[in-house]
């Protein structure tokens, strides 16, 4: 039942993501190995959107390591476990809680033993900044712990890059790229080398904007028409000042039209927005509002079409609402 539910949920979420974003590009799928334990290490720029993209755009059916603070409510904890999420405790959660991570690692070992996949956002936190932050050692502990418990297994690390043309906006562009898998073929004593190798590989596929004058450089890239989701395009501009394929800035009209024909959802977002302290969650809440409430909005319009004297107006809203979802475009950042 759990697998059936997760399968249906993935299909629905994938459809919703393709309505939320203008385009989702996926490359490097040929680098995803088969019939081996996979520890997928990804950068983390967009809160819940990141795991949703990975879960819906691969055949891996992965489990995710998630910060333990969201598991405090027992009901929420059961729901999160049902959708393949496991808690990770950090020092900020209380030093005494760190020992509870062993249960999580034991659970991941059982997943990996079946040639399954575990996803870890090894930077340890999320940020809209377009670069790779230092990686924590959790994924190496998982890899070597697995080999110690099951010596015959040969796990690999799969570096994965996630890029967004505009982190906070719908109608933007997403790119997901899978790098070359990295075998865990060194002794535990060289775990530091494995961390450095994974970090180096991840940096080679993630867009890297230098921290010095970061905001100024980002705005310069956008003004020049550089696709900020493309590592190659960003590197070319930073090194030579040239843009091979400049992108046009879309009109703001499509996004405004979408807001008009989904005005109840937009008003809910405006009421919720001031309460969200961490802006990295903006897209997450926008997506969840659309995922859960857009079907209700269209259902109300459909009832109005069939049963009310306002049927012609409701039909117009229904059709324009659908049209605006596909027309919606947003500029970079």
C-alpha positions as CSV (number, residue, x, y, z in Angstrom):
1,X,0.0,0.0,0.0
2,X,2.8,2.4,0.9
3,X,4.5,1.8,-2.5
4,X,1.3,2.3,-4.4
5,X,0.5,5.5,-2.5
6,X,4.0,6.9,-3.1
7,X,3.8,6.0,-6.7
8,X,0.5,7.9,-7.2
9,X,1.8,10.8,-5.2
10,X,5.0,11.1,-7.3
11,X,2.9,11.2,-10.5
12,X,0.7,14.0,-9.1
13,X,3.6,16.0,-7.7
14,X,5.5,15.6,-11.0
15,X,2.5,17.0,-12.9
16,X,2.2,19.8,-10.5
17,X,5.9,20.7,-10.7
18,X,5.7,20.9,-14.5
19,X,2.7,23.3,-14.1
20,X,4.6,25.3,-11.4
21,X,7.8,25.7,-13.4
22,X,8.1,26.9,-17.0
23,X,10.6,24.1,-17.9
24,X,12.5,21.4,-16.0
25,X,15.6,20.1,-17.7
26,X,17.2,16.9,-16.6
27,X,20.7,15.8,-17.8
28,X,23.1,13.0,-16.9
29,X,20.6,10.3,-16.3
30,X,23.0,7.9,-18.0
31,X,25.3,8.4,-15.0
32,X,22.7,6.9,-12.6
33,X,24.0,3.3,-11.9
34,X,21.8,0.3,-11.6
35,X,21.7,-2.5,-9.1
36,X,24.1,-0.8,-6.6
37,X,23.5,1.1,-3.3
38,X,23.4,4.8,-4.2
39,X,24.0,7.7,-1.8
40,X,22.9,10.8,-3.7
41,X,24.6,14.0,-2.6
42,X,23.0,17.2,-3.8
43,X,23.3,20.9,-3.3
44,X,20.4,22.5,-1.4
45,X,19.0,25.8,-2.6
46,X,15.2,25.5,-2.5
47,X,13.9,23.8,0.6
48,X,11.2,21.1,0.0
49,X,11.3,21.7,-3.8
50,X,14.7,20.0,-4.0
51,X,13.7,16.6,-2.7
52,X,10.4,16.8,-4.7
53,X,12.4,17.2,-7.9
54,X,14.7,14.4,-7.2
55,X,11.9,12.0,-6.1
56,X,9.8,12.7,-9.2
57,X,12.4,12.9,-12.0
58,X,14.4,9.7,-11.4
59,X,13.5,6.0,-11.2
60,X,15.3,5.7,-7.9
61,X,12.4,5.9,-5.4
62,X,14.8,7.3,-2.8
63,X,14.6,7.9,0.9
64,X,15.6,11.3,2.2
65,X,17.5,12.5,5.3
66,X,15.7,15.4,6.7
67,X,16.4,17.7,9.7
68,X,14.9,16.2,12.8
69,X,13.1,19.4,14.0
70,X,10.3,18.7,11.5
71,X,9.6,15.3,13.1
72,X,8.7,16.7,16.6
73,X,4.9,16.2,16.0
74,X,4.2,12.4,16.2
75,X,1.5,12.6,13.5
76,X,3.8,14.6,11.2
77,X,6.6,12.2,11.9
78,X,4.5,9.2,10.8
79,X,3.5,11.1,7.6
80,X,7.1,12.0,6.8
81,X,8.2,8.4,7.3
82,X,5.4,7.2,5.1
83,X,6.7,9.4,2.3
84,X,10.3,8.0,2.8
85,X,11.9,10.6,5.0
86,X,14.2,9.9,8.0
87,X,15.3,12.4,10.7
88,X,18.9,13.7,11.0
89,X,19.8,15.3,14.3
90,X,22.3,18.2,14.4
91,X,24.2,19.9,17.2
92,X,21.7,22.7,17.1
93,X,19.0,20.2,18.0
94,X,20.8,19.5,21.3
95,X,24.1,17.6,21.7
96,X,22.3,14.8,23.5
97,X,20.2,14.0,20.4
98,X,23.2,13.3,18.2
99,X,23.3,9.7,19.4
100,X,19.8,9.1,17.9
101,X,21.4,9.4,14.5
102,X,22.6,5.8,14.8
103,X,19.0,4.6,14.4
104,X,18.7,6.6,11.3
105,X,21.9,5.3,9.9
106,X,20.8,1.7,10.6
107,X,17.6,2.4,8.7
108,X,19.6,3.8,5.7
109,X,21.8,0.6,5.8
110,X,18.7,-1.5,5.3
111,X,17.5,0.7,2.4
112,X,21.0,0.5,0.7
113,X,21.3,-3.2,1.4
114,X,18.4,-3.7,-1.1
115,X,20.4,-1.5,-3.7
116,X,18.1,1.4,-2.8
117,X,18.9,5.1,-2.8
118,X,19.3,7.6,0.1
119,X,19.5,11.3,-0.6
120,X,21.4,13.6,1.6
121,X,21.8,17.4,1.2
122,X,25.3,17.4,2.6
123,X,25.8,21.1,2.9
124,X,23.7,20.8,6.1
125,X,21.4,23.7,5.4
126,X,19.8,25.5,2.5
127,X,20.6,28.8,0.8
128,X,19.7,30.6,-2.4
129,X,23.4,31.4,-3.0
130,X,24.6,29.9,-6.2
131,X,27.7,27.9,-5.0
132,X,28.6,24.8,-3.0
133,X,29.1,25.2,0.7
134,X,31.4,22.9,2.7
135,X,30.0,19.4,2.9
136,X,29.3,17.6,6.2
137,X,30.7,14.1,6.8
138,X,27.3,12.4,7.2
139,X,27.4,10.8,3.8
140,X,30.9,9.3,4.3
141,X,29.8,8.0,7.7
142,X,26.8,6.3,6.0
143,X,29.0,4.9,3.2
144,X,31.7,3.4,5.4
145,X,29.2,2.2,8.0
146,X,27.4,0.3,5.3
147,X,30.6,-1.3,4.1
148,X,31.5,-2.3,7.6
149,X,28.1,-3.9,8.2
150,X,27.8,-5.4,4.7
151,X,31.4,-5.8,3.4
152,X,30.2,-7.4,0.1
153,X,28.3,-4.2,-0.9
154,X,29.8,-1.6,-3.2
155,X,28.0,1.7,-2.7
156,X,28.6,4.7,-4.9
157,X,28.1,8.4,-4.3
158,X,26.1,10.2,-7.0
159,X,26.7,14.0,-7.0
160,X,23.6,15.9,-8.2
161,X,23.2,19.6,-9.1
162,X,20.0,21.5,-8.8
163,X,19.7,25.0,-10.3
164,X,16.9,27.6,-10.5
165,X,16.5,30.6,-12.7
166,X,14.4,32.2,-9.9
167,X,14.3,30.5,-6.6
168,X,11.2,32.2,-5.3
169,X,9.0,32.4,-8.4
170,X,6.8,30.1,-10.4
171,X,7.1,30.1,-14.1
172,X,10.9,29.9,-13.9
173,X,13.4,27.3,-15.2
174,X,14.9,24.4,-13.3
175,X,18.0,22.3,-14.3
176,X,18.9,19.0,-12.6
177,X,22.2,17.3,-13.5
178,X,23.6,14.0,-12.4
179,X,27.4,13.8,-12.2
180,X,29.7,10.8,-12.6
181,X,29.2,8.3,-9.7
182,X,32.1,8.0,-7.3
183,X,32.9,4.5,-5.9
184,X,33.6,4.1,-2.2
185,X,36.7,2.1,-2.8
186,X,39.1,3.5,-0.2
187,X,39.6,2.5,3.5
188,X,37.7,4.3,6.2
189,X,40.8,6.1,7.3
190,X,40.7,8.0,4.0
191,X,37.1,9.3,4.5
192,X,38.4,12.9,4.3
193,X,39.6,12.2,0.7
194,X,36.2,10.9,-0.2
195,X,34.6,14.1,1.1
196,X,37.0,16.3,-0.8
197,X,36.4,14.2,-4.0
198,X,32.6,14.5,-3.8
199,X,32.8,18.2,-3.0
200,X,35.2,18.8,-6.0
201,X,32.9,16.9,-8.3
202,X,29.8,18.7,-7.0
203,X,31.5,22.1,-7.5
204,X,32.3,21.1,-11.1
205,X,28.6,20.7,-12.0
206,X,26.9,23.3,-9.8
207,X,26.8,27.0,-10.9
208,X,29.5,28.8,-8.9
209,X,29.3,32.5,-8.4
210,X,32.3,33.9,-6.4
211,X,31.3,35.0,-2.9
212,X,33.2,38.3,-3.3
213,X,30.8,40.8,-4.8
214,X,28.3,38.0,-5.1
215,X,25.1,40.2,-5.5
216,X,26.8,42.5,-7.9
217,X,28.1,39.6,-10.1
218,X,24.7,37.9,-10.1
219,X,22.9,41.1,-11.3
220,X,25.6,41.6,-13.9
221,X,25.0,38.0,-15.2
222,X,21.2,38.5,-15.3
223,X,21.4,41.9,-17.1
224,X,23.8,40.4,-19.7
225,X,21.2,37.6,-20.4
226,X,23.3,34.8,-19.1
227,X,21.4,31.6,-18.2
228,X,22.2,31.4,-14.5
229,X,21.1,27.8,-14.4
230,X,23.9,26.8,-16.8
231,X,27.3,26.2,-15.3
232,X,28.9,26.5,-18.8
233,X,27.2,29.8,-19.6
234,X,28.1,31.3,-16.3
235,X,31.7,30.2,-16.5
236,X,32.0,31.5,-20.0
237,X,30.8,35.0,-19.0
238,X,32.9,35.1,-15.9
239,X,36.0,34.1,-17.8
240,X,35.6,36.0,-21.1
241,X,32.6,38.4,-20.6
242,X,30.8,36.8,-23.6
243,X,27.3,35.3,-23.9
244,X,26.9,32.6,-26.5
245,X,23.2,32.3,-26.2
246,X,21.6,35.2,-24.4
247,X,18.2,34.7,-23.0
248,X,15.3,37.1,-23.3
249,X,13.6,38.6,-20.2
250,X,10.0,37.5,-20.4
251,X,7.1,39.9,-20.0
252,X,5.6,40.3,-16.5
253,X,2.1,40.0,-18.1
254,X,1.7,36.2,-18.0
255,X,2.4,36.1,-14.3
256,X,-0.1,38.9,-13.6
257,X,-2.7,37.1,-15.6
258,X,-2.2,33.9,-13.7
259,X,-2.6,35.8,-10.4
260,X,-5.9,37.3,-11.6
261,X,-7.5,34.0,-12.6
262,X,-6.3,32.3,-9.4
263,X,-7.0,35.3,-7.1
264,X,-8.2,33.2,-4.0
265,X,-4.9,31.3,-4.0
266,X,-2.9,34.5,-4.5
267,X,-4.7,36.2,-1.6
268,X,-3.9,33.2,0.6
269,X,-0.2,33.5,-0.4
270,X,-0.2,37.2,0.4
271,X,-1.6,36.5,3.9
272,X,0.9,33.7,4.5
273,X,4.0,35.4,3.1
274,X,4.7,37.8,6.1
275,X,4.7,34.8,8.5
276,X,7.5,32.9,6.6
277,X,10.7,33.9,8.3
278,X,13.0,31.9,6.0
279,X,12.6,33.2,2.4
280,X,14.1,29.9,1.1
281,X,10.7,28.4,1.8
282,X,8.8,30.9,-0.5
283,X,8.6,28.5,-3.4
284,X,7.7,25.6,-1.2
285,X,4.7,27.3,0.3
286,X,3.6,28.6,-3.1
287,X,3.8,25.1,-4.6
288,X,1.9,23.5,-1.7
289,X,-0.9,26.1,-1.9
290,X,-1.3,25.3,-5.6
291,X,-1.0,21.6,-5.1
292,X,-3.7,21.3,-2.5
293,X,-5.9,24.3,-3.2
294,X,-5.8,24.7,-7.0
295,X,-7.9,21.5,-7.5
296,X,-10.5,22.9,-5.0
297,X,-10.6,26.2,-6.9
298,X,-11.2,24.5,-10.2
299,X,-13.8,22.2,-8.7
300,X,-15.7,25.3,-7.4
301,X,-15.5,26.9,-10.8
302,X,-16.8,23.7,-12.4
303,X,-19.7,23.5,-10.1
304,X,-20.4,27.2,-10.9
305,X,-20.3,26.4,-14.6
306,X,-22.9,23.6,-14.2
307,X,-25.2,25.0,-11.5
308,X,-25.1,28.8,-11.3
309,X,-26.3,31.7,-13.3
310,X,-22.7,32.9,-13.5
311,X,-21.8,29.8,-15.6
312,X,-20.4,31.8,-18.5
313,X,-18.1,33.8,-16.2
314,X,-17.0,30.7,-14.4
315,X,-16.2,29.0,-17.7
316,X,-14.1,32.0,-18.7
317,X,-12.2,31.9,-15.4
318,X,-11.8,28.1,-15.7
319,X,-10.4,28.3,-19.3
320,X,-8.2,31.4,-18.6
321,X,-6.9,29.8,-15.4
322,X,-5.7,26.7,-17.3
323,X,-4.3,28.9,-20.1
324,X,-2.4,31.1,-17.6
325,X,-0.7,28.1,-16.0
326,X,1.0,27.2,-19.3
327,X,1.6,30.8,-20.2
328,X,3.2,31.8,-16.9
329,X,6.8,33.0,-17.3
330,X,9.0,34.8,-14.8
331,X,12.4,36.5,-15.3
332,X,15.6,35.3,-13.5
333,X,15.6,36.1,-9.8
